[in-house]
Amino acid sequence: MRLQWNLFLAFFRVGMLGYGGGPSSIPLIHIETVEKYKWVSDEEFGDILALCNTLPGPIITKMAGYIGYRESGFLGMINAVISSILPTIFLMIILLSSLSSVKSFEWVSGMTAAVIPVVGVMLAVLTWQFLEKSGKDLGWKKTIIMSAIILVILELGIHPGIIIGVLLILALIQKDKRSSSEKKQKARAGDEQ
């Protein structure tokens, strides 16, 4: 029961504070699932994020569904998805019913404009954490070259989901090659003994 409550609270907070769409929710999900509750490691979070980006639909519900299922099965999945969308549904109903009367106020447009730099900083912090991890795992030279290539590809207008899908396939192919060469080395070592 405690786990269900924690799942609800974690994804409710993400749904409540994730202003600016899906990308702004990612750092919040990271804080809740990696740093606070430690349901997934940094590496697992990166894998889940990459996989979720290749699939259609809102990122928050995909990540909530997967992490909820992983932690507590079907009930956890339902709990996490519902808790992540409930705040948005209620806020949409309240805001849309009152927006027409307050949208001309300066403080409303100022509040909307102030959210953008906050989301930008949160995404920059998360990006730096991923780059730092990649630099440790792959080496900084490969990380910088790959980052530059991906930036150029994105500037060409290719959808990020396609890039992530291609990178996942390349990673799987490389893993298979590595596994087969390791098996050959083990077989040779076994023959020599």
Phi and psi in degrees as GROMACS dihedral restraints (atoms count N, CA, C in turn):
[ dihedral_restraints ]
;  ai    aj    ak    al  type     phi  dphi    fc
    3     4     5     6     1   -62.6    20    10
    4     5     6     7     1   -40.7    20    10
    6     7     8     9     1   -64.1    20    10
    7     8     9    10     1   -41.1    20    10
    9    10    11    12     1   -62.1    20    10
   10    11    12    13     1   -41.5    20    10
   12    13    14    15     1   -63.9    20    10
   13    14    15    16     1   -43.0    20    10
   15    16    17    18     1   -65.1    20    10
   16    17    18    19     1   -40.1    20    10
   18    19    20    21     1   -61.0    20    10
   19    20    21    22     1   -44.4    20    10
   21    22    23    24     1   -61.1    20    10
   22    23    24    25     1   -48.8    20    10
   24    25    26    27     1   -62.3    20    10
   25    26    27    28     1   -44.6    20    10
   27    28    29    30     1   -60.4    20    10
   28    29    30    31     1   -50.9    20    10
   30    31    32    33     1   -80.6    20    10
   31    32    33    34     1   -22.0    20    10
   33    34    35    36     1   -66.8    20    10
   34    35    36    37     1   -43.8    20    10
   36    37    38    39     1   -61.3    20    10
   37    38    39    40     1   -42.0    20    10
   39    40    41    42     1   -62.4    20    10
   40    41    42    43     1   -44.8    20    10
   42    43    44    45     1   -65.5    20    10
   43    44    45    46     1   -31.9    20    10
   45    46    47    48     1   -76.4    20    10
   46    47    48    49     1   -36.8    20    10
   48    49    50    51     1  -104.4    20    10
   49    50    51    52     1    -4.3    20    10
   51    52    53    54     1   -81.0    20    10
   52    53    54    55     1    59.9    20    10
   54    55    56    57     1   -71.5    20    10
   55    56    57    58     1   143.4    20    10
   57    58    59    60     1   101.0    20    10
   58    59    60    61     1     9.5    20    10
   60    61    62    63     1    93.3    20    10
   61    62    63    64     1  -170.6    20    10
   63    64    65    66     1   -56.3    20    10
   64    65    66    67     1   -48.5    20    10
   66    67    68    69     1   -57.7    20    10
   67    68    69    70     1   -33.7    20    10
   69    70    71    72     1   -72.1    20    10
   70    71    72    73     1   -19.9    20    10
   72    73    74    75     1   -78.9    20    10
   73    74    75    76     1   -24.8    20    10
   75    76    77    78     1   -59.5    20    10
   76    77    78    79     1   -49.5    20    10
   78    79    80    81     1   -61.9    20    10
   79    80    81    82     1   -33.4    20    10
   81    82    83    84     1   -68.5    20    10
   82    83    84    85     1   -41.0    20    10
   84    85    86    87     1   -62.8    20    10
   85    86    87    88     1   -38.8    20    10
   87    88    89    90     1   -60.4    20    10
   88    89    90    91     1   -46.1    20    10
   90    91    92    93     1   -60.8    20    10
   91    92    93    94     1   -45.9    20    10
   93    94    95    96     1   -69.8    20    10
   94    95    96    97     1   -46.1    20    10
   96    97    98    99     1   -88.5    20    10
   97    98    99   100     1   -29.6    20    10
   99   100   101   102     1   -97.5    20    10
  100   101   102   103     1   -51.3    20    10
  102   103   104   105     1   -83.7    20    10
  103   104   105   106     1   -44.4    20    10
  105   106   107   108     1   -82.9    20    10
  106   107   108   109     1   -57.8    20    10
  108   109   110   111     1   -95.8    20    10
  109   110   111   112     1   -13.5    20    10
  111   112   113   114     1    55.6    20    10
  112   113   114   115     1    41.2    20    10
  114   115   116   117     1   -76.1    20    10
  115   116   117   118     1   -31.0    20    10
  117   118   119   120     1  -134.9    20    10
  118   119   120   121     1   155.5    20    10
  120   121   122   123     1   -85.2    20    10
  121   122   123   124     1   171.5    20    10
  123   124   125   126     1   -57.3    20    10
  124   125   126   127     1   -43.4    20    10
  126   127   128   129     1   -65.4    20    10
  127   128   129   130     1   -44.9    20    10
  129   130   131   132     1   -63.0    20    10
  130   131   132   133     1   -38.7    20    10
  132   133   134   135     1   -61.0    20    10
  133   134   135   136     1   -42.9    20    10
  135   136   137   138     1   -62.0    20    10
  136   137   138   139     1   -41.0    20    10
  138   139   140   141     1   -65.1    20    10
  139   140   141   142     1   -44.2    20    10
  141   142   143   144     1   -62.9    20    10
  142   143   144   145     1   -43.5    20    10
  144   145   146   147     1   -62.4    20    10
  145   146   147   148     1   -43.8    20    10
  147   148   149   150     1   -63.0    20    10
  148   149   150   151     1   -44.0    20    10
  150   151   152   153     1   -65.9    20    10
  151   152   153   154     1   -42.6    20    10
  153   154   155   156     1   -63.3    20    10
  154   155   156   157     1   -34.0    20    10
  156   157   158   159     1   -68.5    20    10
  157   158   159   160     1   -22.7    20    10
  159   160   161   162     1   -82.5    20    10
  160   161   162   163     1   -15.6    20    10
  162   163   164   165     1   -98.8    20    10
  163   164   165   166     1   151.6    20    10
  165   166   167   168     1   -73.2    20    10
  166   167   168   169     1   156.2    20    10
  168   169   170   171     1   108.8    20    10
  169   170   171   172     1   169.1    20    10
  171   172   173   174     1   -64.1    20    10
  172   173   174   175     1   137.2    20    10
  174   175   176   177     1   -65.6    20    10
  175   176   177   178     1   -37.1    20    10
  177   178   179   180     1   -65.8    20    10
  178   179   180   181     1   -39.5    20    10
  180   181   182   183     1   -73.1    20    10
  181   182   183   184     1   -34.8    20    10
  183   184   185   186     1   -66.1    20    10
  184   185   186   187     1   -45.0    20    10
  186   187   188   189     1   -68.7    20    10
  187   188   189   190     1   -41.0    20    10
  189   190   191   192     1   -62.1    20    10
  190   191   192   193     1   -45.3    20    10
  192   193   194   195     1   -61.1    20    10
  193   194   195   196     1   -45.3    20    10
  195   196   197   198     1   -67.2    20    10
  196   197   198   199     1   -49.9    20    10
  198   199   200   201     1   -66.1    20    10
  199   200   201   202     1   -39.1    20    10
  201   202   203   204     1   -62.0    20    10
  202   203   204   205     1   -42.8    20    10
  204   205   206   207     1   -65.4    20    10
  205   206   207   208     1   -41.8    20    10
  207   208   209   210     1   -64.1    20    10
  208   209   210   211     1   -37.4    20    10
  210   211   212   213     1   -82.9    20    10
  211   212   213   214     1   -33.2    20    10
  213   214   215   216     1  -147.8    20    10
  214   215   216   217     1    26.6    20    10
  216   217   218   219     1    69.4    20    10
  217   218   219   220     1  -154.8    20    10
  219   220   221   222     1   -61.5    20    10
  220   221   222   223     1   -42.3    20    10
  222   223   224   225     1   -62.8    20    10
  223   224   225   226     1   -40.6    20    10
  225   226   227   228     1   -64.0    20    10
  226   227   228   229     1   -38.5    20    10
  228   229   230   231     1   -63.4    20    10
  229   230   231   232     1   -48.9    20    10
  231   232   233   234     1   -61.7    20    10
  232   233   234   235     1   -44.6    20    10
  234   235   236   237     1   -59.6    20    10
  235   236   237   238     1   -48.5    20    10
  237   238   239   240     1   -66.0    20    10
  238   239   240   241     1   -41.6    20    10
  240   241   242   243     1   -67.2    20    10
  241   242   243   244     1   -45.7    20    10
  243   244   245   246     1   -63.7    20    10
  244   245   246   247     1   -42.7    20    10
  246   247   248   249     1   -67.2    20    10
  247   248   249   250     1   -26.1    20    10
  249   250   251   252     1   -79.1    20    10
  250   251   252   253     1   -25.1    20    10
  252   253   254   255     1  -100.2    20    10
  253   254   255   256     1   -19.7    20    10
  255   256   257   258     1   -56.9    20    10
  256   257   258   259     1   -48.6    20    10
  258   259   260   261     1   -59.5    20    10
  259   260   261   262     1   -39.7    20    10
  261   262   263   264     1   -64.6    20    10
  262   263   264   265     1   -42.7    20    10
  264   265   266   267     1   -62.2    20    10
  265   266   267   268     1   -48.1    20    10
  267   268   269   270     1   -65.3    20    10
  268   269   270   271     1   -42.2    20    10
  270   271   272   273     1   -65.1    20    10
  271   272   273   274     1   -38.5    20    10
  273   274   275   276     1   -62.1    20    10
  274   275   276   277     1   -44.4    20    10
  276   277   278   279     1   -62.5    20    10
  277   278   279   280     1   -46.0    20    10
  279   280   281   282     1   -67.8    20    10
  280   281   282   283     1   -47.6    20    10
  282   283   284   285     1   -68.8    20    10
  283   284   285   286     1   -42.3    20    10
  285   286   287   288     1   -66.6    20    10
  286   287   288   289     1   -31.2    20    10
  288   289   290   291     1   -75.1    20    10
  289   290   291   292     1   -24.0    20    10
  291   292   293   294     1  -109.9    20    10
  292   293   294   295     1    -9.1    20    10
  294   295   296   297     1   -62.3    20    10
  295   296   297   298     1   -40.7    20    10
  297   298   299   300     1   -61.6    20    10
  298   299   300   301     1   -27.3    20    10
  300   301   302   303     1   -87.0    20    10
  301   302   303   304     1   -20.1    20    10
  303   304   305   306     1  -117.2    20    10
  304   305   306   307     1    -4.5    20    10
  306   307   308   309     1   -66.7    20    10
  307   308   309   310     1   -18.0    20    10
  309   310   311   312     1   -83.4    20    10
  310   311   312   313     1   -11.0    20    10
  312   313   314   315     1   -70.9    20    10
  313   314   315   316     1   141.5    20    10
  315   316   317   318     1   -64.8    20    10
  316   317   318   319     1   -37.8    20    10
  318   319   320   321     1   -64.9    20    10
  319   320   321   322     1   -28.2    20    10
  321   322   323   324     1   -70.4    20    10
  322   323   324   325     1   -47.5    20    10
  324   325   326   327     1   -68.5    20    10
  325   326   327   328     1   -32.5    20    10
  327   328   329   330     1   -65.5    20    10
  328   329   330   331     1   -39.7    20    10
  330   331   332   333     1   -64.7    20    10
  331   332   333   334     1   -41.9    20    10
  333   334   335   336     1   -63.7    20    10
  334   335   336   337     1   -42.9    20    10
  336   337   338   339     1   -67.6    20    10
  337   338   339   340     1   -33.4    20    10
  339   340   341   342     1   -70.6    20    10
  340   341   342   343     1   -24.0    20    10
  342   343   344   345     1   -69.8    20    10
  343   344   345   346     1   -32.6    20    10
  345   346   347   348     1   -61.0    20    10
  346   347   348   349     1   -49.2    20    10
  348   349   350   351     1   -65.1    20    10
  349   350   351   352     1   -32.2    20    10
  351   352   353   354     1   -63.3    20    10
  352   353   354   355     1   -45.4    20    10
  354   355   356   357     1   -63.8    20    10
  355   356   357   358     1   -40.0    20    10
  357   358   359   360     1   -60.6    20    10
  358   359   360   361     1   -43.2    20    10
  360   361   362   363     1   -66.8    20    10
  361   362   363   364     1   -41.7    20    10
  363   364   365   366     1   -61.0    20    10
  364   365   366   367     1   -42.4    20    10
  366   367   368   369     1   -68.4    20    10
  367   368   369   370     1   -36.7    20    10
  369   370   371   372     1   -64.2    20    10
  370   371   372   373     1   -40.0    20    10
  372   373   374   375     1   -63.5    20    10
  373   374   375   376     1   -45.5    20    10
  375   376   377   378     1   -64.7    20    10
  376   377   378   379     1   -40.7    20    10
  378   379   380   381     1   -61.0    20    10
  379   380   381   382     1   -43.8    20    10
  381   382   383   384     1   -61.9    20    10
  382   383   384   385     1   -40.8    20    10
  384   385   386   387     1   -61.7    20    10
  385   386   387   388     1   -41.4    20    10
  387   388   389   390     1   -67.1    20    10
  388   389   390   391     1   -42.0    20    10
  390   391   392   393     1   -63.5    20    10
  391   392   393   394     1   -41.5    20    10
  393   394   395   396     1   -62.2    20    10
  394   395   396   397     1   -42.9    20    10
  396   397   398   399     1   -66.0    20    10
  397   398   399   400     1   -43.1    20    10
  399   400   401   402     1   -63.6    20    10
  400   401   402   403     1   -39.3    20    10
  402   403   404   405     1   -61.4    20    10
  403   404   405   406     1   -37.8    20    10
  405   406   407   408     1   -71.3    20    10
  406   407   408   409     1   -40.8    20    10
  408   409   410   411     1   -78.4    20    10
  409   410   411   412     1   -47.6    20    10
  411   412   413   414     1   -95.8    20    10
  412   413   414   415     1   -22.7    20    10
  414   415   416   417     1   100.4    20    10
  415   416   417   418     1   147.9    20    10
  417   418   419   420     1   -68.7    20    10
  418   419   420   421     1   -33.6    20    10
  420   421   422   423     1   -61.9    20    10
  421   422   423   424     1   -50.5    20    10
  423   424   425   426     1   -63.2    20    10
  424   425   426   427     1   -40.8    20    10
  426   427   428   429     1   -61.4    20    10
  427   428   429   430     1   -44.6    20    10
  429   430   431   432     1   -67.3    20    10
  430   431   432   433     1   -42.4    20    10
  432   433   434   435     1   -63.5    20    10
  433   434   435   436     1   -46.9    20    10
  435   436   437   438     1   -63.5    20    10
  436   437   438   439     1   -40.8    20    10
  438   439   440   441     1   -62.1    20    10
  439   440   441   442     1   -42.7    20    10
  441   442   443   444     1   -64.5    20    10
  442   443   444   445     1   -43.1    20    10
  444   445   446   447     1   -61.4    20    10
  445   446   447   448     1   -44.2    20    10
  447   448   449   450     1   -66.0    20    10
  448   449   450   451     1   -38.4    20    10
  450   451   452   453     1   -62.0    20    10
  451   452   453   454     1   -40.9    20    10
  453   454   455   456     1   -64.9    20    10
  454   455   456   457     1   -43.9    20    10
  456   457   458   459     1   -61.9    20    10
  457   458   459   460     1   -41.1    20    10
  459   460   461   462     1   -65.3    20    10
  460   461   462   463     1   -37.1    20    10
  462   463   464   465     1   -64.7    20    10
  463   464   465   466     1   -26.6    20    10
  465   466   467   468     1   -74.8    20    10
  466   467   468   469     1    -8.8    20    10
  468   469   470   471     1    91.8    20    10
  469   470   471   472     1    14.3    20    10
  471   472   473   474     1   -78.9    20    10
  472   473   474   475     1   135.4    20    10
  474   475   476   477     1   -62.7    20    10
  475   476   477   478     1   135.1    20    10
  477   478   479   480     1   -57.3    20    10
  478   479   480   481     1   -32.0    20    10
  480   481   482   483     1   -61.2    20    10
  481   482   483   484     1   -37.5    20    10
  483   484   485   486     1   -66.8    20    10
  484   485   486   487     1   -42.4    20    10
  486   487   488   489     1   -62.9    20    10
  487   488   489   490     1   -45.3    20    10
  489   490   491   492     1   -63.6    20    10
  490   491   492   493     1   -42.3    20    10
  492   493   494   495     1   -60.6    20    10
  493   494   495   496     1   -44.4    20    10
  495   496   497   498     1   -63.5    20    10
  496   497   498   499     1   -43.0    20    10
  498   499   500   501     1   -63.8    20    10
  499   500   501   502     1   -38.4    20    10
  501   502   503   504     1   -63.9    20    10
  502   503   504   505     1   -42.3    20    10
  504   505   506   507     1   -63.9    20    10
  505   506   507   508     1   -44.3    20    10
  507   508   509   510     1   -60.8    20    10
  508   509   510   511     1   -40.4    20    10
  510   511   512   513     1   -64.6    20    10
  511   512   513   514     1   -40.3    20    10
  513   514   515   516     1   -65.7    20    10
  514   515   516   517     1   -42.3    20    10
  516   517   518   519     1   -62.6    20    10
  517   518   519   520     1   -45.0    20    10
  519   520   521   522     1   -62.5    20    10
  520   521   522   523     1   -39.4    20    10
  522   523   524   525     1   -64.6    20    10
  523   524   525   526     1   -41.2    20    10
  525   526   527   528     1   -63.7    20    10
  526   527   528   529     1   -41.9    20    10
  528   529   530   531     1   -62.3    20    10
  529   530   531   532     1   -43.3    20    10
  531   532   533   534     1   -63.6    20    10
  532   533   534   535     1   -41.6    20    10
  534   535   536   537     1   -64.4    20    10
  535   536   537   538     1   -42.3    20    10
  537   538   539   540     1   -68.7    20    10
  538   539   540   541     1   -36.8    20    10
  540   541   542   543     1   -69.8    20    10
  541   542   543   544     1   -34.4    20    10
  543   544   545   546     1   -65.8    20    10
  544   545   546   547     1   -39.3    20    10
  546   547   548   549     1   -64.1    20    10
  547   548   549   550     1   -41.2    20    10
  549   550   551   552     1   -63.2    20    10
  550   551   552   553     1   -41.9    20    10
  552   553   554   555     1   -63.6    20    10
  553   554   555   556     1   -40.6    20    10
  555   556   557   558     1   -66.7    20    10
  556   557   558   559     1   -39.6    20    10
  558   559   560   561     1   -64.1    20    10
  559   560   561   562     1   -42.2    20    10
  561   562   563   564     1   -62.8    20    10
  562   563   564   565     1   -42.7    20    10
  564   565   566   567     1   -62.5    20    10
  565   566   567   568     1   -37.5    20    10
  567   568   569   570     1   -68.1    20    10
  568   569   570   571     1   -37.5    20    10
  570   571   572   573     1   -66.5    20    10
  571   572   573   574     1   -37.9    20    10
  573   574   575   576     1   -68.9    20    10
  574   575   576   577     1   -26.4    20    10
